[in-house]
């Protein structure tokens, strides 16, 4: 686990977003990482998007 954290830290220092949107998203990501909150994986993101879409669809009806 420590190796993964070290590799992530190195990648974070090397990555430089090139667009305003990329810089904004990177800033948000950095704040989440600094807070200690774990980042979501693809499966968690897909689950949350599905849940939010279902909530939205229920509110439309």
MARROMI-561008 format. One record per residue: residue in three letters; x, y, z of N, C-alpha, C, CB in turn. Coordinates in nm, 3 decimals. Glycine has a CB too. Layout:
<sites>
<ALA <X Y Z> <X Y Z> <X Y Z> <X Y Z>>;
...
</sites>
This chain:
<sites>
<UNK <0.083 -0.120 0.000> <0.000 0.000 0.000> <0.087 0.126 0.000> <-0.094 0.000 0.121>>;
<UNK <0.198 0.121 0.074> <0.286 0.237 0.080> <0.346 0.268 -0.056> <0.396 0.214 0.182>>;
<UNK <0.382 0.165 -0.132> <0.437 0.185 -0.265> <0.336 0.255 -0.354> <0.479 0.051 -0.328>>;
<UNK <0.209 0.214 -0.346> <0.104 0.277 -0.425> <0.091 0.425 -0.389> <-0.031 0.204 -0.405>>;
<UNK <0.096 0.456 -0.261> <0.086 0.594 -0.215> <0.205 0.675 -0.265> <0.078 0.600 -0.062>>;
<UNK <0.325 0.618 -0.258> <0.445 0.686 -0.304> <0.438 0.710 -0.454> <0.570 0.604 -0.270>>;
<UNK <0.395 0.610 -0.530> <0.383 0.626 -0.675> <0.280 0.733 -0.709> <0.344 0.492 -0.741>>;
<UNK <0.169 0.734 -0.637> <0.066 0.835 -0.660> <0.120 0.974 -0.630> <-0.059 0.807 -0.574>>;
<UNK <0.194 0.988 -0.522> <0.251 1.118 -0.486> <0.347 1.167 -0.594> <0.324 1.108 -0.351>>;
<UNK <0.429 1.077 -0.647> <0.522 1.115 -0.755> <0.445 1.158 -0.879> <0.617 0.998 -0.788>>;
<UNK <0.343 1.081 -0.916> <0.263 1.116 -1.033> <0.194 1.250 -1.014> <0.158 1.006 -1.061>>;
<UNK <0.144 1.276 -0.893> <0.077 1.402 -0.864> <0.170 1.521 -0.885> <0.023 1.402 -0.721>>;
<UNK <0.296 1.505 -0.847> <0.392 1.614 -0.862> <0.432 1.636 -1.008> <0.517 1.586 -0.779>>;
<UNK <0.429 1.529 -1.088> <0.470 1.540 -1.228> <0.358 1.588 -1.319> <0.519 1.406 -1.276>>;
<UNK <0.233 1.565 -1.281> <0.120 1.598 -1.368> <0.097 1.749 -1.370> <-0.007 1.526 -1.321>>;
<UNK <0.080 1.804 -1.489> <0.051 1.946 -1.506> <-0.068 1.961 -1.600> <0.174 2.022 -1.561>>;
<UNK <-0.188 1.995 -1.549> <-0.303 2.012 -1.636> <-0.279 2.125 -1.736> <-0.430 2.040 -1.554>>;
<UNK <-0.335 2.108 -1.855> <-0.308 2.203 -1.963> <-0.424 2.297 -1.994> <-0.273 2.129 -2.087>>;
<UNK <-0.543 2.266 -1.946> <-0.660 2.349 -1.977> <-0.718 2.406 -1.847> <-0.766 2.267 -2.054>>;
<UNK <-0.797 2.512 -1.858> <-0.862 2.567 -1.738> <-0.949 2.463 -1.666> <-0.947 2.688 -1.774>>;
<UNK <-1.023 2.382 -1.741> <-1.105 2.278 -1.679> <-1.016 2.175 -1.609> <-1.195 2.210 -1.785>>;
<UNK <-0.910 2.135 -1.675> <-0.817 2.039 -1.615> <-0.757 2.093 -1.487> <-0.707 2.005 -1.713>>;
<UNK <-0.720 2.222 -1.486> <-0.664 2.282 -1.365> <-0.766 2.285 -1.252> <-0.613 2.424 -1.394>>;
<UNK <-0.891 2.318 -1.284> <-0.997 2.322 -1.183> <-1.022 2.182 -1.126> <-1.126 2.379 -1.244>>;
<UNK <-1.032 2.082 -1.212> <-1.054 1.945 -1.166> <-0.936 1.895 -1.082> <-1.078 1.851 -1.286>>;
<UNK <-0.814 1.931 -1.123> <-0.696 1.890 -1.050> <-0.695 1.955 -0.910> <-0.568 1.928 -1.127>>;
<UNK <-0.734 2.080 -0.905> <-0.742 2.151 -0.777> <-0.842 2.083 -0.683> <-0.781 2.299 -0.800>>;
<UNK <-0.957 2.045 -0.737> <-1.059 1.976 -0.658> <-1.003 1.842 -0.608> <-1.188 1.953 -0.741>>;
<UNK <-0.936 1.770 -0.698> <-0.878 1.640 -0.660> <-0.776 1.657 -0.549> <-0.812 1.573 -0.782>>;
<UNK <-0.689 1.757 -0.561> <-0.586 1.781 -0.461> <-0.648 1.811 -0.324> <-0.496 1.896 -0.504>>;
<UNK <-0.758 1.886 -0.321> <-0.826 1.916 -0.195> <-0.884 1.790 -0.132> <-0.938 2.019 -0.218>>;
<UNK <-0.939 1.702 -0.214> <-0.994 1.576 -0.163> <-0.882 1.490 -0.106> <-1.069 1.499 -0.274>>;
<UNK <-0.772 1.477 -0.178> <-0.659 1.397 -0.131> <-0.605 1.455 0.000> <-0.547 1.392 -0.239>>;
<UNK <-0.590 1.587 0.007> <-0.537 1.652 0.128> <-0.629 1.632 0.248> <-0.517 1.801 0.103>>;
<UNK <-0.759 1.618 0.224> <-0.854 1.600 0.334> <-0.848 1.460 0.392> <-0.995 1.630 0.286>>;
<UNK <-0.785 1.369 0.319> <-0.777 1.230 0.365> <-0.894 1.145 0.318> <-0.770 1.227 0.514>>;
<UNK <-0.989 1.207 0.251> <-1.103 1.132 0.199> <-1.056 1.049 0.080> <-1.220 1.229 0.157>>;
<UNK <-1.093 0.922 0.074> <-1.048 0.839 -0.037> <-1.116 0.880 -0.169> <-1.076 0.690 -0.008>>;
<UNK <-1.041 0.868 -0.276> <-1.096 0.896 -0.408> <-1.184 0.780 -0.451> <-0.984 0.921 -0.511>>;
<UNK <-1.287 0.808 -0.528> <-1.375 0.703 -0.578> <-1.310 0.632 -0.696> <-1.511 0.761 -0.618>>;
<UNK <-1.332 0.502 -0.705> <-1.290 0.425 -0.822> <-1.400 0.434 -0.927> <-1.259 0.276 -0.784>>;
<UNK <-1.375 0.376 -1.044> <-1.474 0.383 -1.153> <-1.608 0.325 -1.112> <-1.422 0.310 -1.276>>;
<UNK <-1.604 0.211 -1.041> <-1.730 0.147 -1.002> <-1.811 0.237 -0.909> <-1.703 0.012 -0.933>>;
<UNK <-1.743 0.303 -0.815> <-1.813 0.393 -0.723> <-1.869 0.515 -0.796> <-1.719 0.438 -0.612>>;
<UNK <-1.794 0.565 -0.892> <-1.841 0.680 -0.970> <-1.966 0.641 -1.050> <-1.730 0.732 -1.066>>;
<UNK <-1.960 0.526 -1.117> <-2.075 0.481 -1.195> <-2.197 0.460 -1.106> <-2.042 0.351 -1.269>>;
<UNK <-2.177 0.405 -0.987> <-2.287 0.382 -0.894> <-2.349 0.516 -0.851> <-2.239 0.304 -0.770>>;
<UNK <-2.265 0.613 -0.818> <-2.316 0.743 -0.775> <-2.391 0.814 -0.889> <-2.201 0.831 -0.725>>;
<UNK <-2.338 0.808 -1.009> <-2.405 0.871 -1.124> <-2.541 0.807 -1.145> <-2.318 0.858 -1.252>>;
<UNK <-2.547 0.674 -1.140> <-2.674 0.604 -1.157> <-2.774 0.646 -1.050> <-2.652 0.451 -1.152>>;
<UNK <-2.728 0.652 -0.924> <-2.817 0.692 -0.815> <-2.869 0.834 -0.836> <-2.743 0.682 -0.681>>;
<UNK <-2.781 0.924 -0.875> <-2.824 1.064 -0.896> <-2.921 1.076 -1.014> <-2.702 1.154 -0.918>>;
<UNK <-2.896 1.001 -1.119> <-2.987 1.005 -1.234> <-3.124 0.950 -1.195> <-2.930 0.924 -1.351>>;
<UNK <-3.126 0.844 -1.116> <-3.253 0.789 -1.071> <-3.329 0.889 -0.984> <-3.231 0.659 -0.994>>;
<UNK <-3.258 0.959 -0.896> <-3.322 1.061 -0.813> <-3.378 1.172 -0.900> <-3.221 1.119 -0.710>>;
<UNK <-3.301 1.214 -0.999> <-3.344 1.321 -1.088> <-3.468 1.279 -1.165> <-3.231 1.360 -1.185>>;
<UNK <-3.467 1.157 -1.218> <-3.581 1.106 -1.295> <-3.706 1.096 -1.208> <-3.548 0.969 -1.355>>;
<UNK <-3.691 1.061 -1.083> <-3.806 1.051 -0.993> <-3.864 1.189 -0.962> <-3.766 0.980 -0.861>>;
<UNK <-3.778 1.291 -0.956> <-3.825 1.427 -0.929> <-3.896 1.489 -1.049> <-3.709 1.514 -0.889>>;
<UNK <-3.866 1.442 -1.169> <-3.928 1.495 -1.291> <-4.072 1.449 -1.301> <-3.850 1.450 -1.416>>;
<UNK <-4.100 1.327 -1.260> <-4.233 1.270 -1.275> <-4.332 1.333 -1.185> <-4.230 1.125 -1.251>>;
</sites>
